[in-house]
Amino acid sequence: MVWNITAECFSVVILCILWVYSRQGNFLPTLKNKLFQVCFLVTFIAISSNIASTLMLYHYQDVPMFLSWLVTTVYFVTTPLMGVVYFWYAFSIVFEGHPRFWRLLLLSSVPAAAYLALILLNPLTHWIFDISPTDGYVRGKALAVTYVIFYLYCFSCLVISLLWGKHLERSIRNILASFPIVAGVAIVVQQLFPEYILSGSAATCALLIIYLYLQNKQISLDHLTGLPNRQSFLKMLELRMERHQSEPFTVLVLSLKNFKTVNDNFGQHNGNLVLRAVAEYLRTAARRSLVYRYSGDEFAILPGRPAERDTDDLIGAVSHRMTLPWEAGTCSTLLSCGLAVVQYPSSAVNVEGLVDGIESTVAEAKKNAHQSCCYCTQEMLDQLRRRSRIIDILKQRLAADSFEVYYQPILSLDSMKFNKAEALLRLNDTPIGPIYPSEFIPIAEDTGLITGITYQVLAKVCAFLRRQLDEGKEVDTISVNFSSKQFLQEDIAQRVFDIIEASGAPFSHLKIEITESTLMENFEAVSSFLGEIHSRGVRFALDDFGVGYSNISTVLGFPISTVKLDKSLVWSSVNNRKSEAVVRHMIAAFKEVGIDILAEGVENEQQRDFIMECGCDMIQGFLYAKPMPPGDAAAFLGNSPEDAPHIEENLYEKIF
């Protein structure tokens, strides 16, 4: 019979090109990556031996018999093995992390082992094939086993991908199923045209699909610097921890400070060239260490198990280089940086903890105005653990709707009654003791939890207000603070409408407080929100005025009914003539356009007298009332300072 091996020859060329190209991106020594390289090797050997065996069998009388036997045996070993190794590759992805992974893999290899034994016995049994000096190549009676094994593993690959790979992304499942599908098509074609040999071509096509979508080096490389990316870095950390649990290692992270100024001053093209120059230097300086692009202007270095002295030398070399100019493209610039040094396992026992340690240490290193190297300390780790505990507490309180809302009464100077109050969030009773707002509010903002918390606080305030009005209390407004993060929500106005309407509280008795920074950072979103809510009667206050970067003309462009003077202005004005003059004129200007003035932080009579002399409308401060629970606040509201109930001085802690 005459065989056509043109397709197989073409496949060898494709494999060689793919092999060279893929080796450049194989950074992680994972089982999946190793099996992919095995797929390459087995497919190459199978196709090459197929071509060589075919040519030898054409000229069996001219080729040494033992050589024909050897090459043909290699072909019959590796051809079914293509299906086996592709199955192993899919198996390593589908069952990654399975507690019985190796046992299942060993069990699935039994048919392959049985076939291998059959091949090794073939020189004695001739069950698979025979080569004689007179007849040449002769098919054995069990030749079909070769194809059965091949297609058995192809079918198994399809089954585990579709049935047990449901936890994978759909695209990955489809890619893993591509090999048995391509192999099936090859079966049909080869049955129709038996003279064409297509088994190797089918395997090459499947290999190409897997490479493009699962193993492409672009998946693991940063396209700008050519370094492995953050995903590769995290995977390598995971591998280090899994394989060398008790072996310590160090992670270095170089974070460039204010790199945006390089792009602003020299253009993004030059900025990219500078980043490439930094990456190339680190790759050279690190030598045996692995260098990654951790984020936009941050690079991670994972030393290859060096001695401590080697790590210190690397830190010293990098620190010195960063004091010298960087020249790239048409720019020459100095770069300042922070170096973070985090050690395993002293800093963390898992990848998440190590990344948290890196982020915290990088932030600490960048606080210094000059080049700085910061080591992850026990104090930082304690802060990280405390932060994690606080996040858990916030999530639990949010899920249980169990936040405490305190109220600080506000004195209206025209009526000399406490007919207003500000709602303040408190975390007094927690497993780690009282947590100050100055600590948990920024954490809630960073994690995005502040959005749900604010809606819950608003609902509690509306219910409290509704009760006071139903009891006939003289309550003008209750204020609620809104974070800048709140205005990242598209439906914020509708959510506020729904909460207020559900409570039955009058819109006109609610006041929303925003800071100057919130006003300026989210100008369009805040402007739209204020317009919608103001049309329903809700009032607004500008909080902490005097410490931000807005001005009177900016404030006048919004429906602000109250400006709250920051306590720092109030305190400084008592003993500083210049500050006093500024505050007097500021108050007069706001009152001229009909905006009420509230003075925050009034704590003594001297401050009170000055504020009243300036013509302020409201006073909020510890001189009259501290933040208090709803029950005590209800007793305060509607009363004058003389009639307000006496509360023990030490009952409420001064919390900022």
ABEGO torsion letter per residue (X at the ends): XBBBAAAAAAAAAAAAAAAAAAAAABABBBAAAAAAAAAAAAAAAAAAAAAAAAAAAAAAAABBAAAAAAAAAAAAAAAAAAAAAAAAAAAAAAABGBAAAAAAAAAAAAAAAAAAAAAAAAAAAGAABBBBAAAEBBBBAAAAAAAAAAAAAAAAAAAAAAAAAAABBAAAAAAAAAAAAAAAAAAAAAAABAABBAAAAAAAAAAAAAAAAAABAAAABBAAAGBBBAAAAAAAAAAAAAABAABBBBBBBBBBBGAAAAAAAAEAAAAAAAAAAAAAAAAAAAEABBBBBABAABBBBBBBGBBAAAAAAAAAAAAAAAABBBBBEABBBBBBBBBBBBBOAAABABAAAAAAAAAAAAAAAAABABBBBBBBBAAAAAAAAAAAAAAAAAAAAAAAGABBBBBBBBBBAAAGBBABBBBBBBBABBAAEBBBAAAAAAAAAAAGAAAAAAAAAAAAAAAAAAAAAAAGBBBABBBBBBBAAAAABAAAAAAAAAAAAAAGBBAAABBBBBBAAAAAABAAAAAAAAAAAAAAGBBBBBBGBGABABBAAAAAABBBABBBBBAAAAAAAAABAAAAAAAAAAAAAAAAAGBBBBBBGBABAAAAAAAAAAGBABBBEAAABBBBBAAAAAAABGBBAAABBBBBAAABBBBX
